């Protein structure tokens, strides 16, 4: 939608430049149209930023829940690991996070640091 707004703004500015006289009603209306489209573009950009923040927050919460509720698994390279214990909710969480059974705690917490 943002690209369409940019294109519309360019068309209106071209029309304004070529066919409108400064100070006329048409000129004022074209200015308002451009301002409205720019505001819509800014709103769309804010929504995208909010979505990214929400996704990051949800991912972080999921990592914490897995860390808290996942079962202790086999030792791997001398490190504690996490596993689902066959619980479907944890299996789904593991899939969403892209981790496998017996992932080390270190790997789990690095997901948050990496922001993957």
Beta strands, then each sheet from edge to edge (+ up, - down):
strand 1: 71-72
strand 2: 81-83
strand 3: 103-104
sheet 1: 1+ 2- 3+
end
